[in-house]
Amino acid sequence: MLANGTGTGWSFPFLFMSPSPVQAASPSAQEKRQALHDHILAVVHNRQLAGVAVAMGVGKTLIGLRDMARLLSDTQRLGPTTTPFLVAAPTKTILDSWPQEAHKFGLAHLLDAITFTTYRSLSKTLGQGPYHKLYLDECHALKDSHEPALKSHVARKQSILGLTGTPPAQADTEKGRLVATYCPMLVDYTTDEAVLAGLLNDYRLVVHRLPLSSVRDYVVAFQSGSQFTTSERESYQYWSTRLANAAQDKLPVETLRLLRMQALMHYPSKGRYMAHLASQFKEKVLLFTCNQQQAEEQAEHTYHSKNKESQANLAKFNTGEIHRLACVAQLSEGVNIPNLRIGIIWHAFGNERKAAQRIGRLLRLNPDQTATVHLLMYQDTVDEHWVTQALAAFDPAKISYVEAPRESLGN
């Protein structure tokens, strides 16, 4: 959905029309993307505070760069004592994509007018301004600690453009309030809209239902060094019973929920099933695990903060030298992998943003191709609720459910 902030919808019929036999050939994906960017830039034009949510792969970085190019050409709008542009992002990896995109699209001349900073240093860097316009990449990562600097920036009549692929779903949260205040969403262009328009390749989501194992092979270790063995089913029942009686428990209910979630994330049957599922494919498979130990158990080549070979492994995966890569969360933002058709996700987290980022890794194919994302879920547990939340923004027609074969679980 594309909106202008006043309740009036912005439609893009030219992105969906099929030509008649006497018309010219259909526009290419690049031409459609260019047209979409033109309209988005028209929506945010002359807005002091604006936000744009576009599906991963549609080109939010290029939207920001083209907005800069427009402003830089209008030199009268830039004050003589104002530094033109400040770009902020959660990580250096994401910041690095801006110069890469600028060179790719012939906008390298803008780089001399841009200052880059991570969100950790945003307040300090803003204080060294003023900057004519602040670009908040992944603006959903804003925190309350940024607000004083943002408020001062706005008070000086300077502008903000927020960019994200996953705007906050809840308006009453910290992130929701900050985004609504400093970069209110004027455009929300979803993954399914981009697929329908032919800007992104199609996808399908396959949710694999796994039963909790009754085999007593789940080892619970304590900081004291002691341990005991139980089953996944017994462990889940233990934490669910404590939650049901939380009023009498010595631990807060939120702590009990967290402990149950951690238990579900570490049950071994998902690991066995993930390995079995990945072995069925001969092409590239990207495995999203919950932690480094799981990643190391799933694949010979991994990508995580403790592995010094992570970047080399990612490069090999990109070129097709290796066909399986296991990673944890930090691959979710700022990394694109070509020709990736298969992904397997261990745990949903009940988080639409994380799900969208991970699924977005597989939306870089040609528009006529289809990617498949496999999501593992424990049936008859809270995991079902988390999966429902994580996939809430995706087309239900593209989601299917299958029962995991018991022989593949190793139970």
Secondary structure, 3 states (H helix, E strand, C coil): CEECCCCCEECCHHHCCCCCCCCCCCCCHHHHHHHHHHHHHHHHCCCCEEEEEECCCCCHHHHHHHHHHHHHHCHHHCCCCCEEEEEEECCHHHHHHHHHHHHHCCCHHHHHHEEEEEHHHHHHHHHCCCEEEEEEECHHHCCHHHHHHHHHHHHCCCEEEEEECCCCCCCCCHHHHHHHHHCCEEEEECHHHHHHCCCCCEEEEEEEEECCCCCCCEEEECCCCCEEEECHHHHHHHHHHHHHCHHHCCCCHHHHHHHHHHHHHHCHHHHHHHHHHHCCCCCCEEEECCCHHHHHHHCCCEECCCCCCHHHHHHHHHHCCCCEEEECHHHCCCCCCCCCCEEEECCCCCCHHHHHHHHHCCCCCCCCCEEEEEEEEECCCCHHHHHHHHCCCCCHHHEEEEECCHHHCCC
